[in-house]
Amino acid sequence: MQHLCQKPKSREKGHGKYNKIPREKVIKVNKEKSAVDRVWGRKFLGFSFYLKKDEIRIRPHEKIIKRLKDKIREITNRNIGISMETRIKRLNFLIVGWVNYFKIADMKAKLN
């Protein structure tokens, strides 16, 4: 569960609200994964958020970009005995799927 807010006082109030809800009306909340934080301080479904000219924008999170680059390195590794045709098919499948998932995000600068 994520509760996003801008001001530190709002974050403190948010933590208190979750503790006051009756137990029988609430699903179990994992406190390690849950947070009350600023929008740009969190990762959600692989996206991170940032401010640009007083507007909140989205981009792929750094961990997700690192994972993509690691997968590309794994596929393009010359020590693996697969044909170039299979390698290209795997790369195409990976990159097309990744770009389609993150197409709503700002990612041109991150992928260079």
N, C-alpha and C positions, 0 to 999 in steps of 0.2 A: 504494500500500500504506500502510495506516495502522496504527500500533501505538500503542494508547492506554494511558497509565499515569498515576499520580497523583504520584509522587515524582520529583524531579529526578535522583536516582541511578539510578532505573529507566530513565529516558530515555537516560542515558549508556550503560547496559548494553545497551539495545535497539539502538542504532546499531551497537555492536560485534558483536552477534549476526548481523546481516545480512551483515557483511563476512566472517564465518568460514564461511558456507555454501558448499560447493563450487559453482563456476560452472555445471557441466553439469546440476545439479539444480534450478536456479533460473530463473525467468522474468526478463526484463529489468525492472529497477525504475528508474523515473524519479526521480532524487534530488531534483529540484525539486518534484515533487508529493508525494513521500513524506516522512513525518515521524513522529517519536516524540514525542508531546506529551500534555498533559492533555486529557481528554475535552472540557472546555468551551472549549478553545482551538482547536478544529478545526471545519471544515465538512465534512459528509459527505452526498452525494446531496441537497443543498439544505437539509439540516437542520443546526442548531447545537444544542449541548447546554449546559445550565446546571444549577447546584445550587439546590435549594429544599428546605429543611428536611432536610438530609442525604440527599436523594434526587436522582438525576440525571434531569432532564426534557429534553424536546426541543421545539424551536420552529423555525419557518422562519428561515433565515439572513437577515441584513439585506440582503444583495445581492439575494436572491431577492424580498424584499418590494419593494425599490426597482424591480426589473425589472417586477414585476406592476403597480405604480403607473404606471410609464412606459408600459406597454402599454395600461392603462386610459385614460391621457391621450391616447395616440395614437388610440384608437378613438373617444373622445368629442370629439376636436378638431372644432370647427365649420367649419374651413376645408376639410375634406375633403368632397367632394360625394357623400355617400351618404345614402340615406333613413334615417329614424329606425328603421324596421322592421329594416333590415339591421344598423344600429348595435346595436340591442338584442339581436339574434341573436348577433352577434359577442361582445358583453359577456357574455351568458349562457353561451356556449360556453367562454370564457376563465375566468370565475369558477367555474363548476361544475367544470371540470377541475382548476383550481388547488386548490379546497377539497377535492375528493376525494383528491388526491394528499397534501395536508398534513393530512388529518383526524385523524391520530394525534398531531399536535403541539398544543402550547398556543399559540394565536394570537389570542385575543380582544383582548388589550391591544395587540398589535402592529398590528392593522388599523385602529385608531381614528385 
